[in-house]
Amino acid sequence: MGLFTVNHEPKNIRTIMTKEIRIKKNAWIGARVSILPGVTIGENAIVGTGSVVTKDVPDNAVVVGVPAKIVKMIE
């Protein structure tokens, strides 16, 4: 799993941007997942193996892919 808390500003690559990553209670994160700066993984969420998470994942969501997209909601 890769947690990337540092990146460059898109308009100026010389400016470093840092943002917190939040992983809430009972979240499952598969192998080889990359999570970008500023993303929150919701409570009870599942992130599939090899996914690249570029946006927040809501509570109880299952996300997969590059970029990660919601494929199912857990009841």
N, C-alpha and C positions, 0 to 999 in steps of 0.2 A: 504494500500500500504506500502511496506517495501523498504526503500532505505538503502542498506548496503554499507557504504563507508569504512568499516574496515573489513579486513579478515586476515588470516594467510598465510604466504608463504607456498606453498605445500611441499617444501623440508625441511623446518625448522619451525615447528609450534610455536616456541618461537619468531619468527620474525613477527611483525605486519606490514601489508601492508595497506596503505590508498590510495585511488584513488577517483578522482572527478566523480560524475555522472552528465551528461548533459541531460536536457530535453528541446528540441527545441520547437519553436513556434507552436501552434495549435496541439500539440501531445495530444492524449487521452489515459489515462491509467485506465484500469478497476479496480474493487475492488479486494483485496487480491493478488495483483501483487507484486512480489519480484524482485528488480533490483539490480544486483551485482556491486561491485566496478569497476570503469573505463568504464562503459557502457554509450553510447550516444543513446538517443531515438531521431530519426530524425524528421524533420518538417513534420507535418500532419500525422504522424504515429499513428497507433492504436494498443494498447496492450490489448489483451483479458483478461477477468477476470480469476484470478488464475494462470496466467502465471509466469514463472521464467525466467527472461531475463538475459542471461549469456554473450551475445555478442551484439555488436552494431546493432541497428535497422535502416535501411536506411530510407531516406525521403519517404513518401507516401506508406509505407509498412503496412500491417496488419499482426501481429504475434500473435500466440497462442501456448499454451502447456508448457510442462516441459521436456526439456528446450524449450523456445519459438522458433518457426520456422515461416518463412514467408509462409502465405497461400494465399496471394493476394496482388497485387499492385494497388493502387488507381490512377486513371488517372485524 
